[in-house]
Amino acid sequence: MNGPSAHPPGGPHRPQRVLVVSQYYDPEPLPKAGELARALQARGHDVRVVTTLPTYPAGRLYPGHRLRLRERYPDLELPPSLR
């Protein structure tokens, strides 16, 4: 690979800032954007998620969730500036 983002095989990887955008997220029973977000964070990346309120498949808001602009998930660590 050539270019500024190329790394030697098995070499160090710089943490990246990642934005995951998904209509569906935990606790909805669909392919899990949450799994991707947690896996990237476990590898040292700074992960942010933009999603909708959880309503699939019943079309009603899941228990424990309420209408508000930002939801925090305890299994994803937020940077100090967003806490």
FENRADA-V236857 format. One line per field, one symbol per residue. psi: psi as a letter, one per 20 degrees, with the letter a starting at -180 (. if undefined). burial: 1 if it has 16 or more other ideal C-beta (glycine too) atoms within 10 Angstrom, else 0. A space follows every 50 residues. Layout:
psi = ???
burial = ???
This chain:
psi = qrrhjqqqpjrqppqqppoppqhqrpjqmrpohhggghgghhjjqopqpp rrqoipiijqpqqiqrorhpppphiopqqhii.
burial = 00000000000000000001010111010001110011011000001010 100101000000000000000000010000000
